[in-house]
Amino acid sequence: MQPDFTYFGRMHPRRVTICPILFASCCLLSSARLVLQAPRPRDVKASAEKIPRQSDLRFAELRKNLPARGVVGYWGDSALTPPAVGAYYLTQYALAPLVVERSLKHPLVVGNFPDSAAPPVPANLRLVKDFGDGVFLFAAEDAR
């Protein structure tokens, strides 16, 4: 059976043509934000140049005070916002092959507070050294 595009006995091919065009236009408009907000090449380059500063250089002195291999704890911003998660991943990157675990239950705990002062230190942590720029090394007194 053929579809009937009639409305009160008349053909309306204009509606048949307008509906797909309208649908395609809505799809394109919803994607326009992605195109307009996509990072520009110069922005990507600037971000790529900041990574060594945010990771390798910030943690260079700390790295000298940590074992070459093993697992250390991590204490940083506990919010799961993109900056906090990014700071955690940059810490992992800078201290590799050392494993950095989000936990205070390790003998050594790295404190990373790049954008703010460290909150009050938990009772089970003792500050070993403040490396500046929001990087701290703590020793856990009740580590497993």
C-alpha positions in Angstrom: 0.0 0.0 0.0 1.3 3.4 -1.0 1.6 6.1 1.7 -1.1 8.7 1.3 0.2 12.3 1.6 -3.2 13.8 1.2 -4.9 16.1 3.6 -8.6 16.5 2.9 -8.1 15.0 -0.5 -5.3 17.3 -1.7 -1.6 16.3 -2.0 0.8 18.3 0.2 4.3 17.6 -1.2 5.6 20.8 0.4 5.1 19.3 3.8 7.0 16.2 2.8 9.9 18.4 1.6 9.9 20.8 4.6 9.9 18.2 7.3 13.3 16.6 6.4 14.8 20.1 5.8 13.6 21.2 9.2 14.9 18.1 10.8 18.3 18.5 9.2 18.4 22.2 10.2 17.8 21.3 13.8 20.5 18.7 13.8 23.0 21.2 12.3 22.1 23.9 14.8 22.6 21.5 17.7 26.1 20.8 16.4 27.0 24.5 15.7 28.0 24.9 19.4 30.7 22.2 19.0 32.1 24.0 15.9 32.0 27.4 17.5 33.5 26.3 20.9 36.2 24.0 19.5 39.7 25.0 20.6 41.7 26.9 18.1 45.2 25.5 17.1 47.0 28.3 19.0 45.0 27.6 22.1 45.9 23.9 21.9 49.6 24.8 21.5 49.4 27.1 24.5 47.8 24.3 26.6 50.4 21.8 25.4 53.2 24.2 26.5 51.7 24.5 30.0 51.7 20.8 30.7 55.5 20.5 31.5 55.1 23.5 33.8 52.1 22.0 35.5 53.6 18.6 36.0 57.3 17.9 35.4 58.7 21.3 36.7 56.3 21.5 39.7 57.1 18.0 40.9 60.8 17.9 40.1 62.0 18.6 43.7 59.3 16.3 45.2 60.4 13.5 42.8 63.9 13.6 44.4 62.4 12.8 47.8 60.3 9.8 46.7 61.3 6.3 45.9 61.8 5.4 42.3 59.1 2.7 42.3 56.1 1.8 44.5 52.9 3.4 45.5 52.2 6.7 47.2 49.0 8.3 48.3 47.5 11.4 46.9 45.7 14.3 48.7 44.3 17.1 46.6 41.0 18.8 45.8 38.4 16.1 46.5 35.8 17.5 44.1 35.5 15.6 40.8 35.6 18.8 38.7 37.7 18.8 35.6 40.5 20.9 37.1 40.8 18.6 40.2 40.8 15.5 38.1 43.3 17.1 35.7 45.6 18.0 38.6 45.5 14.3 39.8 46.3 13.0 36.3 49.2 15.5 35.9 50.6 14.3 39.3 50.4 10.7 38.0 52.1 11.8 34.8 54.9 13.7 36.6 55.7 10.9 39.1 55.5 7.9 36.8 56.6 5.1 37.1 55.6 5.7 40.7 51.9 4.8 41.2 49.8 7.6 42.7 46.7 6.4 44.4 43.9 8.7 45.7 44.2 7.5 49.3 45.7 8.7 52.5 46.6 5.1 53.6 50.1 5.0 52.3 53.4 5.7 54.2 54.0 8.7 51.8 51.2 11.0 50.6 51.7 13.7 47.9 49.7 16.8 48.5 48.7 18.8 45.4 46.9 22.1 45.7 47.8 24.1 42.6 45.1 26.7 42.8 44.6 27.1 46.5 46.1 26.7 49.9 46.0 23.3 51.5 43.1 22.7 53.7 43.7 21.7 57.4 45.9 18.6 57.5 44.1 15.4 58.6 45.2 14.1 62.0 46.9 11.0 60.5 49.2 13.1 58.3 52.4 14.8 59.2 54.0 17.4 56.9 57.4 16.3 55.8 58.2 19.1 53.4 56.5 22.0 51.6 58.0 22.3 48.1 56.1 25.5 47.2 53.6 26.0 44.4 51.0 23.9 46.1 53.2 20.7 46.3 53.5 19.0 49.7 54.9 15.7 51.0 53.2 14.1 54.0 54.0 11.0 56.0 51.0 8.9 57.2 51.3 7.8 60.8 48.7 5.0 60.5 49.7 3.6 57.1 48.9 0.0 56.5 
